[in-house]
């Protein structure tokens, strides 16, 4: 048997304890999940963004370690950000009060 990650172990233990229940209308649920997955994978828009060479190299290195393209990784990070799963960290230099913004 292959090694299980923590999530898989949790599912297996719940199954063995009888804590898991069948979905009543599983065909409907499967169809719903397929539709959501298909919509998530649609890439129908293109953007162009300029980033530093250093950041690009780091992105490419990270993507290679994940076994995906750098474009896929960049897209995934942007998606997670707009979904609220990750947040931007605001630095002191970019933090402005409303009064400071209006004077600039």
Secondary structure, DSSP 8 states (H G I E B T S, - for coil): -----HHHHHHHHHHHTT-----TTHHHHHHHHHHHHHHHH-----------HHHHHHHHHHHHHHTS-HHHHHHHHHHHHHTTSS-----TTT---HHHHHH-
